[in-house]
Amino acid sequence: MIDDKIILENSKRLDVLYVEDDNEALDATADLLKFYFHRVESVRDGEEALQAYKAYYEKHGNYYDIVISEIKIPQLDGIALAHKIKAMNAEQSLIFMSALSDFDYLSAAIELGVDGFIQKPLEVEKFKKILHTTSQKVVDKMMMHEHYAQIEATNIEHIDLISAKEFSVAEDILADLEAHKEYISRTWCAIPLVVARLEGHEIDVEYFRSNFAIKVIEYFLGVIGAKNEAGNCPVVFIMLDYFKHKDLPLHDIFMICVHFKNTVTSYIFSRYRFNQELFDDVSLILDRNFEGVIRNYLNLKGCTKVETAKNSLAQTPRLEEEDEEEHITSYIDYVLEHDVYELQDLEEDIDTISIKVTDTKRVSVDDIIVLGSSIKRYGAILSNYHIFAKLGMKIILLGDNFQANAALLFENEEKRMNIATLLEGFVNDLITWRHEIFDNNIENPHFLDDSFFSNVDTIIMFIEYDESNVVDENESMDDADFFDF
């Protein structure tokens, strides 16, 4: 059962045209609709409905938000009416009602792209469900249009803008990516974790794909083609504001973005055999396009930091991540000071060694083993604290993998250099995480956990990947060629 309050959050701002030739049904259903919607106009035949639809536009400068119509109505039946309405407004939301079960009508309704089909006699709960989903889609669409209309006048500050001219190598794959952008967008939006994050907040996956995902990819292609600036993607900021409206938590937002990066990287990885310069170009573009996502979303949400009170841990509000989690007032008080400093030093060590392993003349197997050891030490420090134990164990697993495959990485220069690129991004995320935890005392210490876990799995996959199985870049792309993250 859907709570009326949930429906009313969206429906009360919408206007409806209702078409029904049966007086008894018209009066009863119109009363129900008037409870949910801002304005309801009732008419009794198709011609009257068409005139009312046009008159509303002339008066308000826009069309009815939703049209609800019986199919068998005089003058102009519901299907014919819908065709004429769609000719004026292709995006019109339509709901059909009928006592008929005639397949021809149902088939015609599906072809029109109607939002719902209600069979009479009316079942109120089913009707409410369709009102809820349709109202949600209409409001989402309205908000998206408002954002795009305002973007030209909005002065958004972006971080570290860099010239697209730096990415000349990436231009080599522009035609390939352009030809497969629909495929890439659908693959991104079909990832189970992305679907779960979107649907968990009542976001239609196809709506997200067509209004945001494909536009993000198109902007990304514009960066490669030197038409757009990396790091200056307005669609990302519009998407963030949309997610704020939907009240998505930060870790959900970040995972959706991470899987875009993983999807594009996976596509290129499977097609171009680890072309080092190409991979570096694309990775940098992707990083810049999403740079500032965390901080900008925190600003949009107006997240409240946990109050610092050094006198008592017991007075702290309970964190929601796990039932057994401690009450923490300040993470800087919770974690020993020398451990915080060591984490910072280890980040520098890991970054420095990552750069060294890209130098074939200087690197040794021991360097890779030391890199793994530094990563493991970082994880071990976190594992000492219950709140960070899961993240710590995951980082230890990454360090173990580097040590176990040190000889393999030493022998394979291409693989070693690309792993170093991935690790550099991972360390940057660690720095962001540590800064938010210990400098800003962010309320949710797990806001990047899912991203870290995904990145560790990706790096391990790259380490263990058998390049002999890579498809030839001239082969056609199909579902079997694509890696699932």
Secondary structure by P-SEA (a helix, b strand, c coil): cccccccccccccbbbbbbbccaaaaaaaaaaaaacccbbbbbccaaaaaaaaaaaaaaccccccbbbbccccccccaaaaaaaaaaacccbbbbbbcccccaaaaaaaaaacccccccccccaaaaaaaaaaaaaaaaaaaaaaaaaaaccccccccccccccccccccccaaaaaaacaaaaaaaaaacaaaaaaaaaacccaaaaaaccaaaaaaaaaaaaaccccccccaaaaaaaaaaaaacccaaaaaaaaaaaaaaaaaaaaaccccaaaaaaaaaaaaaaaacaaaaaaaaaacccccccccccccccccccccccccccccccccccaaaaaaaaaaaaaaaaaaaaaaccccccaaaaaaaaaaaaaaaaaaaacccaaaaaaaaaaaaaaaaaaaaaaaacaaaaaaaaaaaaaaaaaaaaaaaaaccccccccccaaaaaaaaaaaaaaaaaccccccccccccccccccccc
